[in-house]
Amino acid sequence: TTHEIDEIQDLADNIILLEEGRVYKTFSKVEAEAEGLTVIEKMRKIYRGA
């Protein structure tokens, strides 16, 4: 869940986002950082459709 991601985002290399039990999007921590975003900020951007 999101509150747990805040605690472990430094340990994760790859992130898999689910929607209705299916893979919705994947990205790496490196991709997020290349955009100047944290993992959580990248997740929010994806779910908002930005």
Summary of the structure (lengths in Angstrom):
residues: 50
radius of gyration: 10.3
end to end distance: 20.9
largest distance: 28.6
contacts: 106
relative contact order: 0.21
helix: 46%
strand: 26%
